[in-house]
Amino acid sequence: MSVKRKGASTSWAESNVTSSTTLVKGSSATSSSSQGSSPKRARPAKRGVKTMPEQYETCDVKDLVVLISNMLMELVRFNDDIPLKDGRLTRFHSRAPPGISIRDYLQRLTTHATLSPPILLSMVYYIDRLCALYPAFTISSLTVHRFLITSATVASKGLSDSFWTNSLYARVGGVSLKELALLELEFLWRVEWRIVPKPEVLVDYYRSLVERSDGYQIGGSSRSGSGSESRSSKAGSSSSRRSDDSSSGGESRADVSPDKIRE
């Protein structure tokens, strides 16, 4: 369940992202019987609605990567406009934003670390939990990559009977083995070592991610383009704003690292 933070809005800002459609000019065809024909107007591409399964366990991880990365990018755009309060930095902060996009990075982790839907949804759950228990942390361009590799490592160990070694997670994530160990320990301490969400919580996060995303629906139920406002505060709402109250105190090989996530 999402935990509200002081000074934080319980609903996300309405996303006014306009998808640009590339218009391809029709080539003027000349024929022997006519001097020329006028250019044809290209028809705008129609985007169909993707139907997601009722049970998150059976959904395609590629779809989840899209949904989660879109949500994370929205949070990053919002939080990057807010200056750091009192210059507070966390271990999750990098010196500069890594040179790999959020979607590509999450897809890399999902592919090479074999992240399943429950693990991916648990990573979204960790956003709310970490922000609620650690007010200095928020999702931004400086923290999102380190948060993703840390939460993927923790969730894999907490929810899977079999998982990879830290050396593989570090190599895939682009951090050193020592740094990943420190990030993992910091993460576990901040969330009070409670890393296994209840199944119904994951269901709630899954439905919230789908309902707030344009072009997606669950089962045969239709939804409006703006999504369900009652559920839009889920899946990272407490990280969409920093608290203003000061008292609230695609490579094919896994061994080819992306741009180094700067320490």
Residue frames as qw, qx, qy, qz and C-alpha x, y, z in Angstrom:
[[0.000, 0.887, 0.462, 0.000, 0.00, 0.00, 0.00],
 [0.378, 0.571, -0.045, 0.727, 1.21, 3.53, -0.66],
 [0.463, -0.589, -0.414, 0.517, 2.28, 5.47, 2.42],
 [0.171, 0.915, 0.178, 0.320, 1.69, 9.21, 2.27],
 [0.573, -0.050, -0.235, 0.784, 4.50, 11.59, 3.11],
 [0.107, -0.780, -0.307, 0.535, 4.18, 14.94, 4.74],
 [0.057, 0.684, -0.221, -0.692, 3.90, 17.70, 2.21],
 [0.122, -0.109, 0.843, 0.513, 3.40, 15.23, -0.59],
 [0.594, 0.161, -0.119, -0.779, 0.44, 15.28, -2.89],
 [0.618, -0.011, 0.761, -0.196, -1.63, 12.10, -2.91],
 [0.742, 0.560, 0.367, -0.035, -2.25, 12.31, -6.64],
 [0.576, -0.087, 0.393, 0.712, 0.13, 12.55, -9.47],
 [0.171, 0.556, -0.128, -0.804, 0.30, 15.54, -11.75],
 [0.767, 0.511, 0.336, -0.196, -1.79, 15.00, -14.83],
 [0.521, -0.224, 0.560, 0.604, 0.50, 13.90, -17.61],
 [0.464, 0.780, 0.117, -0.403, 0.19, 16.17, -20.62],
 [0.359, -0.379, 0.690, 0.502, 2.72, 14.32, -22.71],
 [0.669, 0.588, 0.020, -0.455, 1.86, 14.64, -26.37],
 [0.707, -0.073, 0.622, 0.329, 2.94, 11.78, -28.57],
 [0.235, 0.651, -0.315, -0.649, 4.25, 13.22, -31.79],
 [0.808, 0.310, 0.501, 0.026, 3.27, 11.42, -34.98],
 [0.253, -0.402, 0.520, 0.710, 5.74, 11.60, -37.82],
 [0.637, 0.640, 0.241, -0.357, 4.08, 12.66, -41.02],
 [0.509, -0.154, 0.645, 0.548, 5.62, 11.10, -44.07],
 [0.375, 0.575, -0.128, -0.716, 5.11, 13.09, -47.18],
 [0.815, 0.326, 0.479, -0.002, 3.77, 11.18, -50.09],
 [0.344, -0.306, 0.530, 0.712, 6.07, 11.08, -53.05],
 [0.516, 0.595, 0.019, -0.616, 4.72, 12.72, -56.19],
 [0.624, 0.059, 0.734, 0.261, 4.34, 10.06, -58.85],
 [0.288, 0.547, -0.311, -0.722, 4.71, 11.07, -62.43],
 [0.677, 0.260, 0.688, 0.026, 3.00, 9.13, -65.17],
 [0.295, 0.039, 0.585, 0.754, 3.16, 9.32, -68.94],
 [0.001, -0.639, -0.676, -0.368, -0.49, 10.37, -69.13],
 [0.264, -0.931, -0.247, -0.047, -0.26, 13.22, -66.59],
 [0.305, 0.752, -0.319, 0.490, 2.25, 15.90, -65.74],
 [0.212, 0.228, -0.734, 0.603, 2.27, 15.00, -62.02],
 [0.542, -0.574, -0.585, -0.185, 0.16, 14.16, -59.02],
 [0.257, -0.755, 0.238, -0.554, -0.21, 16.09, -55.77],
 [0.176, 0.292, -0.849, 0.404, 1.47, 14.69, -52.65],
 [0.626, -0.423, -0.612, -0.236, -0.62, 12.28, -50.65],
 [0.338, -0.632, 0.351, -0.602, -1.41, 13.19, -47.07],
 [0.376, 0.113, -0.894, 0.218, -0.20, 10.57, -44.68],
 [0.652, -0.553, -0.356, -0.377, -2.78, 9.14, -42.31],
 [0.243, -0.638, 0.561, -0.468, -1.97, 9.48, -38.63],
 [0.413, 0.103, -0.901, 0.085, -0.98, 6.22, -37.06],
 [0.692, -0.477, -0.111, -0.530, -3.67, 4.69, -34.89],
 [0.081, 0.377, -0.830, 0.403, -2.47, 3.33, -31.61],
 [0.684, -0.299, -0.591, -0.306, -4.34, 0.29, -30.43],
 [0.549, -0.616, 0.326, -0.461, -5.12, -0.55, -26.85],
 [0.397, 0.296, -0.855, 0.152, -2.91, -3.23, -25.33],
 [0.791, -0.430, -0.128, -0.417, -4.88, -5.71, -23.25],
 [0.069, 0.483, -0.791, 0.370, -3.05, -6.94, -20.19],
 [0.551, -0.215, -0.804, -0.055, -3.93, -10.19, -18.40],
 [0.568, -0.719, -0.159, -0.366, -5.91, -10.11, -15.19],
 [0.833, -0.507, 0.041, 0.217, -3.12, -11.84, -13.29],
 [0.067, 0.921, -0.369, -0.107, 0.20, -10.06, -13.21],
 [0.637, -0.380, 0.652, 0.160, 2.08, -13.35, -13.01],
 [0.690, 0.334, 0.596, 0.239, 1.20, -14.08, -16.65],
 [0.300, 0.934, 0.044, -0.191, 1.92, -10.67, -18.13],
 [0.767, 0.448, -0.046, 0.457, 4.81, -10.04, -20.51],
 [0.558, -0.553, -0.110, 0.609, 7.78, -8.53, -18.68],
 [0.349, 0.192, 0.306, 0.865, 8.41, -6.28, -21.69],
 [0.188, -0.726, -0.430, -0.503, 5.07, -4.60, -21.09],
 [0.588, -0.734, -0.263, 0.218, 5.87, -4.16, -17.43],
 [0.571, -0.169, 0.087, 0.799, 9.20, -2.60, -18.32],
 [0.111, 0.470, 0.362, 0.798, 7.38, -0.04, -20.46],
 [0.413, -0.773, -0.398, -0.271, 4.81, 0.75, -17.78],
 [0.665, -0.607, -0.165, 0.401, 7.34, 1.04, -14.97],
 [0.512, -0.024, 0.157, 0.844, 9.87, 3.05, -16.96],
 [0.008, -0.628, -0.375, -0.682, 7.18, 5.51, -18.04],
 [0.529, -0.793, -0.297, -0.057, 6.19, 6.00, -14.43],
 [0.689, -0.415, -0.024, 0.594, 9.80, 6.45, -13.36],
 [0.382, 0.261, 0.257, 0.848, 10.50, 8.98, -16.10],
 [0.214, -0.776, -0.359, -0.472, 7.48, 10.98, -14.97],
 [0.645, -0.715, -0.169, 0.210, 8.81, 11.04, -11.44],
 [0.646, -0.133, 0.117, 0.743, 12.28, 12.02, -12.61],
 [0.187, 0.537, 0.312, 0.761, 10.96, 14.91, -14.69],
 [0.397, -0.825, -0.277, -0.292, 9.02, 16.19, -11.72],
 [0.721, -0.632, -0.066, 0.278, 11.66, 15.75, -9.03],
 [0.652, 0.113, 0.119, 0.740, 14.56, 17.08, -11.11],
 [0.060, 0.707, 0.198, 0.676, 12.87, 20.48, -11.06],
 [0.578, -0.798, -0.087, -0.148, 13.00, 20.56, -7.26],
 [0.277, 0.690, -0.559, 0.367, 16.34, 21.60, -5.78],
 [0.664, -0.121, -0.672, 0.305, 17.99, 19.41, -3.19],
 [0.447, -0.837, -0.103, -0.297, 16.97, 20.49, 0.27],
 [0.513, -0.784, 0.351, 0.020, 19.97, 21.50, 2.39],
 [0.356, 0.647, -0.662, -0.126, 22.17, 19.74, -0.18],
 [0.695, -0.270, 0.623, -0.237, 21.28, 16.35, 1.29],
 [0.541, 0.411, -0.667, -0.307, 22.74, 13.44, -0.65],
 [0.884, -0.217, 0.335, -0.245, 22.20, 9.73, -0.17],
 [0.469, -0.334, 0.760, 0.302, 24.25, 6.71, -1.13],
 [0.599, 0.481, 0.634, 0.090, 21.91, 6.29, -4.08],
 [0.254, 0.925, -0.016, -0.283, 23.02, 9.60, -5.60],
 [0.786, 0.216, 0.225, 0.533, 25.42, 9.55, -8.55],
 [0.305, -0.434, 0.077, 0.844, 27.70, 12.43, -9.41],
 [0.298, 0.326, -0.335, -0.832, 25.98, 12.81, -12.78],
 [0.831, 0.233, 0.243, -0.443, 23.10, 11.09, -14.59],
 [0.578, -0.157, 0.740, 0.306, 24.31, 7.86, -16.25],
 [0.232, 0.414, -0.464, -0.748, 24.45, 7.77, -20.02],
 [0.128, -0.157, -0.941, -0.272, 21.76, 5.12, -20.42],
 [0.455, -0.321, -0.174, -0.812, 18.04, 5.74, -20.42],
 [0.515, -0.206, 0.612, -0.563, 15.79, 4.43, -17.67],
 [0.891, 0.220, 0.069, -0.390, 13.93, 2.12, -20.04],
 [0.688, 0.498, -0.525, 0.055, 17.10, 0.69, -21.56],
 [0.005, 0.457, -0.757, 0.466, 18.61, 0.18, -18.13],
 [0.664, -0.086, 0.505, -0.544, 15.52, -1.52, -16.72],
 [0.890, 0.345, -0.136, -0.264, 15.27, -3.69, -19.82],
 [0.442, 0.543, -0.683, 0.209, 18.92, -4.64, -19.41],
 [0.282, -0.315, 0.743, -0.520, 18.35, -5.67, -15.80],
 [0.807, 0.109, 0.279, -0.509, 15.22, -7.61, -16.72],
 [0.816, 0.453, -0.327, -0.148, 16.95, -9.49, -19.53],
 [0.497, 0.472, -0.665, 0.298, 20.31, -10.33, -17.98],
 [0.125, -0.236, 0.748, -0.608, 19.15, -10.74, -14.37],
 [0.320, -0.269, -0.862, -0.286, 15.92, -12.55, -15.39],
 [0.184, 0.056, 0.479, -0.857, 13.54, -10.37, -13.42],
 [0.050, -0.418, -0.890, -0.174, 10.02, -11.79, -13.18],
 [0.202, -0.653, -0.343, -0.645, 6.77, -9.78, -12.88],
 [0.624, -0.709, -0.322, 0.068, 6.60, -10.18, -9.06],
 [0.628, -0.263, -0.049, 0.731, 10.16, -8.87, -8.75],
 [0.199, 0.353, 0.264, 0.875, 9.46, -5.90, -11.02],
 [0.373, -0.719, -0.368, -0.457, 6.29, -4.99, -9.13],
 [0.696, -0.570, -0.268, 0.345, 8.10, -5.34, -5.82],
 [0.487, 0.029, 0.043, 0.872, 10.64, -2.82, -7.06],
 [0.116, -0.565, -0.287, -0.764, 7.79, -0.35, -7.60],
 [0.637, -0.673, -0.367, -0.080, 6.49, -1.11, -4.12],
 [0.688, -0.263, -0.196, 0.648, 9.95, -0.33, -2.73],
 [0.201, 0.445, 0.107, 0.866, 9.70, 3.22, -4.06],
 [0.451, -0.693, -0.212, -0.521, 6.82, 4.05, -1.75],
 [0.821, -0.494, -0.236, 0.163, 8.31, 2.20, 1.18],
 [0.653, -0.003, -0.100, 0.750, 11.75, 3.74, 0.88],
 [0.059, 0.510, 0.103, 0.852, 10.42, 7.27, 0.40],
 [0.577, -0.684, -0.255, -0.367, 8.14, 6.90, 3.40],
 [0.824, -0.499, -0.114, 0.243, 10.87, 5.64, 5.72],
 [0.599, -0.209, 0.154, 0.757, 13.75, 7.69, 4.29],
 [0.215, 0.895, 0.299, -0.253, 12.60, 11.26, 3.54],
 [0.161, -0.703, 0.408, 0.560, 15.97, 12.29, 2.11],
 [0.321, -0.034, 0.830, 0.455, 15.50, 9.85, -0.78],
 [0.577, 0.581, 0.244, -0.520, 13.49, 10.54, -3.88],
 [0.732, 0.283, 0.520, 0.337, 13.48, 9.24, -7.43],
 [0.167, 0.890, -0.143, -0.400, 15.53, 11.54, -9.65],
 [0.743, 0.617, -0.260, 0.022, 17.96, 11.31, -12.56],
 [0.109, 0.665, -0.670, 0.312, 20.77, 10.95, -10.02],
 [0.444, -0.280, 0.741, -0.418, 19.19, 8.16, -7.95],
 [0.848, 0.188, 0.057, -0.493, 16.94, 6.10, -10.23],
 [0.707, 0.420, -0.567, -0.051, 19.63, 3.85, -11.74],
 [0.139, 0.325, -0.822, 0.446, 21.23, 2.91, -8.43],
 [0.595, -0.050, 0.459, -0.658, 17.81, 2.38, -6.92],
 [0.848, 0.268, -0.202, -0.410, 16.87, 0.01, -9.74],
 [0.605, 0.349, -0.705, 0.126, 19.95, -2.22, -9.48],
 [0.078, -0.251, 0.752, -0.605, 19.70, -2.29, -5.68],
 [0.670, 0.045, 0.336, -0.661, 15.98, -3.04, -5.55],
 [0.812, 0.304, -0.403, -0.292, 16.36, -5.68, -8.29],
 [0.384, 0.332, -0.807, 0.301, 19.08, -7.40, -6.25],
 [0.266, -0.125, 0.669, -0.682, 17.08, -7.27, -3.02],
 [0.750, 0.148, 0.104, -0.636, 13.79, -8.35, -4.58],
 [0.712, 0.323, -0.600, -0.172, 15.41, -11.26, -6.42],
 [0.257, 0.220, -0.847, 0.409, 16.86, -12.60, -3.20],
 [0.333, -0.012, 0.569, -0.752, 13.70, -12.02, -1.20],
 [0.725, 0.261, 0.148, -0.620, 11.15, -13.41, -3.65],
 [0.754, 0.415, -0.457, -0.222, 13.01, -16.02, -5.72],
 [0.928, -0.317, 0.194, 0.029, 14.16, -19.47, -4.71],
 [0.771, 0.025, 0.247, 0.587, 17.06, -19.10, -7.12],
 [0.134, 0.985, 0.019, -0.110, 18.94, -15.94, -7.93],
 [0.690, 0.559, -0.209, 0.408, 22.25, -14.75, -9.33],
 [0.653, -0.330, -0.258, 0.631, 25.35, -13.75, -7.43],
 [0.100, -0.896, -0.122, 0.414, 26.14, -10.17, -6.52],
 [0.359, -0.376, 0.503, 0.690, 29.00, -10.16, -9.00],
 [0.243, 0.385, 0.733, 0.505, 26.56, -10.67, -11.88],
 [0.034, -0.879, -0.470, 0.075, 24.13, -8.05, -10.59],
 [0.290, -0.754, 0.121, 0.577, 27.02, -5.60, -10.21],
 [0.348, -0.126, 0.630, 0.683, 28.33, -6.33, -13.71],
 [0.150, 0.588, 0.710, 0.358, 24.90, -5.98, -15.30],
 [0.147, -0.905, -0.374, 0.137, 24.12, -2.86, -13.30],
 [0.456, 0.698, -0.061, 0.549, 27.39, -1.12, -14.01],
 [0.373, -0.834, 0.268, -0.307, 28.55, -0.72, -10.41],
 [0.262, 0.460, -0.812, 0.243, 31.40, -2.27, -8.49],
 [0.637, -0.261, -0.726, 0.003, 30.83, -5.32, -6.32],
 [0.322, -0.174, -0.546, 0.753, 31.78, -3.35, -3.21],
 [0.209, -0.023, 0.004, -0.978, 29.42, -0.52, -4.07],
 [0.598, -0.231, -0.564, -0.520, 26.51, -2.89, -4.68],
 [0.550, -0.262, -0.725, 0.322, 27.10, -4.50, -1.28],
 [0.120, -0.154, -0.365, 0.910, 26.99, -1.09, 0.40],
 [0.383, -0.083, -0.264, -0.881, 23.86, -0.10, -1.52],
 [0.610, -0.247, -0.717, -0.231, 22.15, -3.37, -0.61],
 [0.427, -0.268, -0.658, 0.559, 22.93, -2.96, 3.08],
 [0.054, 0.084, 0.141, -0.985, 21.79, 0.66, 3.09],
 [0.479, -0.155, -0.479, -0.719, 18.57, -0.27, 1.33],
 [0.590, -0.295, -0.752, 0.013, 17.75, -3.10, 3.72],
 [0.291, -0.232, -0.534, 0.759, 18.41, -0.91, 6.73],
 [0.176, 0.027, -0.033, -0.984, 16.25, 1.90, 5.42],
 [0.618, -0.164, -0.447, -0.626, 13.25, -0.35, 4.69],
 [0.559, -0.410, 0.532, -0.485, 13.68, -2.09, 8.06],
 [0.101, -0.243, 0.958, 0.113, 14.51, -5.42, 6.38],
 [0.557, 0.401, 0.635, -0.355, 10.90, -5.86, 5.25],
 [0.070, 0.420, -0.581, -0.694, 11.20, -6.68, 1.58],
 [0.007, 0.192, 0.943, 0.273, 8.40, -9.17, 0.83],
 [0.395, 0.012, 0.047, -0.917, 5.10, -7.42, 0.01],
 [0.548, 0.203, 0.734, -0.346, 1.79, -9.21, 0.34],
 [0.326, 0.226, 0.780, 0.484, 0.36, -10.70, -2.87],
 [0.137, 0.818, 0.558, -0.005, -2.64, -8.38, -2.80],
 [0.174, -0.808, 0.092, 0.556, -0.30, -5.40, -2.64],
 [0.282, -0.229, 0.669, 0.649, 1.39, -6.47, -5.85],
 [0.225, 0.554, 0.765, 0.239, -2.04, -6.88, -7.47],
 [0.016, -0.902, -0.310, 0.301, -2.90, -3.34, -6.46],
 [0.219, -0.651, 0.363, 0.630, 0.32, -1.93, -7.87],
 [0.325, 0.077, 0.791, 0.512, -0.12, -3.89, -11.10],
 [0.167, 0.729, 0.656, 0.104, -3.63, -2.61, -11.68],
 [0.115, -0.884, -0.099, 0.441, -2.56, 0.93, -10.82],
 [0.306, -0.410, 0.537, 0.671, 0.28, 0.88, -13.32],
 [0.245, 0.314, 0.795, 0.457, -2.03, -0.33, -16.09],
 [0.040, 0.808, 0.585, -0.059, -4.91, 2.00, -15.27],
 [0.146, -0.848, 0.008, 0.509, -2.74, 5.13, -15.22],
 [0.307, -0.320, 0.615, 0.652, -1.12, 4.35, -18.58],
 [0.571, 0.529, -0.063, -0.625, -2.58, 5.38, -21.91],
 [0.581, 0.427, -0.606, -0.336, -3.09, 2.58, -24.40],
 [0.240, 0.119, -0.942, 0.201, -3.35, -0.18, -21.80],
 [0.680, -0.293, 0.049, -0.670, -6.24, -1.98, -20.17],
 [0.226, -0.221, 0.920, -0.231, -6.79, -5.07, -18.07],
 [0.387, 0.308, 0.863, -0.103, -8.86, -7.86, -19.54],
 [0.200, 0.517, 0.647, 0.524, -11.80, -6.58, -21.56],
 [0.148, -0.837, -0.406, 0.336, -12.52, -3.53, -19.47],
 [0.413, 0.638, 0.142, 0.634, -12.11, -0.23, -21.26],
 [0.427, -0.616, -0.267, 0.606, -10.68, 2.86, -19.65],
 [0.229, 0.967, 0.107, -0.023, -10.47, 6.53, -20.42],
 [0.641, 0.572, -0.215, 0.464, -7.27, 8.12, -21.63],
 [0.104, -0.752, 0.358, -0.544, -6.63, 9.90, -18.35],
 [0.447, 0.077, -0.836, 0.308, -6.82, 6.78, -16.25],
 [0.557, -0.649, -0.513, -0.067, -8.36, 6.22, -12.86],
 [0.023, 0.732, -0.271, 0.625, -7.69, 9.18, -10.62],
 [0.751, -0.576, 0.125, -0.298, -8.49, 7.19, -7.50],
 [0.952, -0.156, 0.115, 0.235, -5.61, 4.84, -8.20],
 [0.561, 0.730, -0.124, 0.369, -3.15, 7.26, -9.73],
 [0.279, -0.840, 0.385, -0.261, -1.48, 7.92, -6.41],
 [0.918, -0.248, 0.303, 0.063, -0.24, 4.33, -6.27],
 [0.860, 0.271, 0.138, 0.410, 3.05, 3.07, -7.70],
 [0.569, 0.088, -0.051, 0.816, 5.32, 5.78, -6.44],
 [0.081, -0.866, -0.315, -0.379, 3.05, 8.63, -5.39],
 [0.560, -0.799, -0.057, 0.210, 4.99, 9.34, -2.23],
 [0.627, -0.249, 0.279, 0.684, 8.12, 9.85, -4.28],
 [0.378, 0.685, 0.422, 0.457, 6.57, 12.33, -6.71],
 [0.036, -0.898, 0.044, -0.437, 7.38, 15.24, -4.42],
 [0.470, 0.132, -0.593, 0.641, 10.02, 16.02, -1.85],
 [0.392, -0.720, -0.541, 0.186, 8.76, 16.89, 1.58],
 [0.156, 0.709, -0.035, 0.686, 8.75, 20.63, 2.33],
 [0.626, -0.743, 0.017, -0.237, 8.59, 20.01, 6.05],
 [0.320, 0.632, -0.638, 0.301, 12.09, 20.05, 7.47],
 [0.497, -0.405, 0.612, -0.462, 10.98, 18.19, 10.57],
 [0.949, 0.136, 0.037, -0.281, 10.06, 15.10, 8.58],
 [0.487, -0.617, 0.598, 0.153, 13.56, 14.73, 9.16],
 [0.917, 0.144, 0.177, -0.327, 20.50, -3.63, -24.92],
 [0.162, 0.576, -0.784, -0.166, 23.56, -5.52, -25.13],
 [0.865, 0.025, -0.407, -0.293, 23.42, -9.25, -25.90],
 [0.698, 0.033, -0.601, 0.388, 25.95, -10.14, -23.22],
 [0.525, -0.812, -0.254, -0.027, 25.69, -9.51, -19.54],
 [0.701, -0.390, 0.003, 0.597, 29.41, -8.90, -19.17],
 [0.317, 0.385, 0.223, 0.838, 29.24, -5.82, -21.40],
 [0.184, -0.567, -0.528, 0.605, 28.52, -3.07, -18.89],
 [0.195, 0.877, 0.342, 0.277, 26.62, 0.10, -19.75],
 [0.191, 0.694, -0.234, 0.654, 28.04, 3.49, -19.00],
 [0.449, -0.093, -0.697, 0.552, 29.46, 3.37, -15.50],
 [0.370, -0.823, -0.353, -0.245, 27.10, 4.61, -12.86],
 [0.317, 0.570, -0.391, 0.650, 29.36, 7.12, -11.27],
 [0.585, -0.430, -0.587, 0.358, 30.12, 6.75, -7.61]]
